[in-house]
């Protein structure tokens, strides 16, 4: 019993550690566009997001029940299996945070749980119908729906904004709307992502015999999960905020408002239905859609492609690490200790590497070098005639026969 109590405590602490990484990994979902457009100061933005994430954690338990009751069989799942699942999810979160890619913490968690469960109890212990209907289909549909809604919303706001008499007042109005919509995304994030940790802890308590099967999360689980994700949110995942706010596209307040409103609507609707979708997918799709919603707006597809690759790798990569961790924990207490040491050591190494190039609230909007222009853009620029009256210098290259001391002066042509 003492050994069991220890492993259960380790699982709960590790789950809250994952919830913490989920918070700073997904801060960008709510606040990246608000920060990038200058609607809010970076530290104020993450503080507001943290409070609303905590509030959102108390609004529903539908997603938590999907994780604890629907995705895998509760019977036969040991606490070690859940610990192994969390190892895969945490390491994937940290790796993608290090490179600034907004991948899905939700899919990392579910991938780790699926891999560890298969390694422990076989493929039959995973409910394939729940995986498809409440995880995979929403993963594809959410960014598409949010992106289309954001694109149409951005176009509508620009169309209506043409009639605004005072441009500065209109901009202030959009900034206020963007702050309100960012708060809504934060609230929605708390109702969706904090619940996933609640579900994992509840599953561990059921597996350990502390809770009866089909139980809802206890109040202390809801409170601890809400506090953990709020603290992580306040810390701020500045690397991913930079990518989401400046790396995908350049947003104006109108676009930021459209993106966040669309994403919040999709997330809140899915939380009500118990869909464990990725808030990252929803917000990323909305940001790209809003980028295309402005005339002349662009999406940096090289960044988007890297992000899509990370999305595709999240479930299988976390599942593989979870399965390997479960295999090692199967050797007993020393195996669990080895996995725990590996997790702590790997996390510390990733943190140390991140210190080589610090990204925080002081430089989060610094984008560095812009994405290089494409071949077509370069060719068009080369053949475009200069404006009338512009002085153009046409240097004449000296022939080899000329003395090196002689230089042919440049001729100037007025167009």
Buried (B, 14 or more C-beta within 10 A) or exposed (E): EEEEEEBBEBBBEBBBBBBBBBBBBBBBBBBBBBBBBEBBEBBBBBBBBBBBBBBBBBBBBBBBBBBBBBBBBBEEBBBBBBBBBBBBBBBBBBBBBEEBBBBBBBBBBBBBBBBBBBBBBEEEBBBEEBBEEBBBEBBEBBBBBBBBBBBBBBBEBBEEBEEEEEEEEBBEBBBEBBBEBBBBBBBBBBBBBBBBBBBBBBBBBBBBEBBEEEBBBBEEBBBBBBBBBBBBBBBBBBBBBBBBBBBBBBBBBBBBBBBBBBBBBBBBBBBEEBBBBBBBBBBBBBBBBBBBBBEEBEBBEEBBEBBEEBBEBBBEBBBBBBBBBBBBBBEEEEBBBBBBEBBEEBBEEBEEEBEEEEBEBEBBBEBEEEEEEEEEEEEEEEEEEEEEEEEEEEEEEEEEEEEEEEEEEEEEEEE
